[in-house]
Amino acid sequence: MGTLLAELAHAGFDYAFAVATQEEIKNGAACGQLSMIMEE
């Protein structure tokens, strides 16, 4: 995951990851848990 974050930051993106269960994906649910990665 560190590599992915470094690549996104290098490309100038702000980023967040949405985490969903297999059931949510299968059902096309728009919900999930949002994990915000913040650095100070």
C-alpha beads as a LAMMPS data file, in Angstrom:
LAMMPS data file: protein, C-alpha beads

40 atoms
39 bonds

1 atom types
1 bond types

-500.0 500.0 xlo xhi
-500.0 500.0 ylo yhi
-500.0 500.0 zlo zhi

Masses

1 110.0

Atoms # bond

1 1 1 0.000 0.000 0.000
2 1 1 2.913 2.329 0.660
3 1 1 3.939 2.082 -2.987
4 1 1 0.443 2.986 -4.149
5 1 1 0.325 6.010 -1.851
6 1 1 3.737 7.172 -3.040
7 1 1 2.698 6.836 -6.700
8 1 1 -0.519 8.802 -6.128
9 1 1 1.313 11.543 -4.229
10 1 1 4.013 11.730 -6.907
11 1 1 1.308 12.143 -9.554
12 1 1 -0.175 15.050 -7.574
13 1 1 -3.350 13.314 -6.412
14 1 1 -5.130 13.770 -3.103
15 1 1 -6.494 10.389 -2.230
16 1 1 -8.881 8.351 -0.143
17 1 1 -9.782 4.682 -0.244
18 1 1 -13.262 3.234 -0.090
19 1 1 -13.372 -0.193 1.511
20 1 1 -16.293 -2.492 0.738
21 1 1 -17.154 -6.082 1.565
22 1 1 -17.608 -8.653 -1.192
23 1 1 -21.373 -8.554 -0.526
24 1 1 -21.461 -4.779 -1.015
25 1 1 -19.577 -5.126 -4.283
26 1 1 -21.797 -7.997 -5.446
27 1 1 -24.949 -6.006 -4.679
28 1 1 -23.650 -2.768 -6.185
29 1 1 -24.051 -1.021 -2.851
30 1 1 -22.859 2.565 -2.769
31 1 1 -21.907 2.322 0.871
32 1 1 -18.720 1.081 2.409
33 1 1 -16.242 2.504 4.808
34 1 1 -14.149 5.460 3.785
35 1 1 -10.630 5.577 5.126
36 1 1 -9.026 9.003 4.948
37 1 1 -5.264 9.099 5.131
38 1 1 -4.067 12.412 6.475
39 1 1 -0.573 13.659 7.105
40 1 1 0.392 16.795 8.958

Bonds

1 1 1 2
2 1 2 3
3 1 3 4
4 1 4 5
5 1 5 6
6 1 6 7
7 1 7 8
8 1 8 9
9 1 9 10
10 1 10 11
11 1 11 12
12 1 12 13
13 1 13 14
14 1 14 15
15 1 15 16
16 1 16 17
17 1 17 18
18 1 18 19
19 1 19 20
20 1 20 21
21 1 21 22
22 1 22 23
23 1 23 24
24 1 24 25
25 1 25 26
26 1 26 27
27 1 27 28
28 1 28 29
29 1 29 30
30 1 30 31
31 1 31 32
32 1 32 33
33 1 33 34
34 1 34 35
35 1 35 36
36 1 36 37
37 1 37 38
38 1 38 39
39 1 39 40
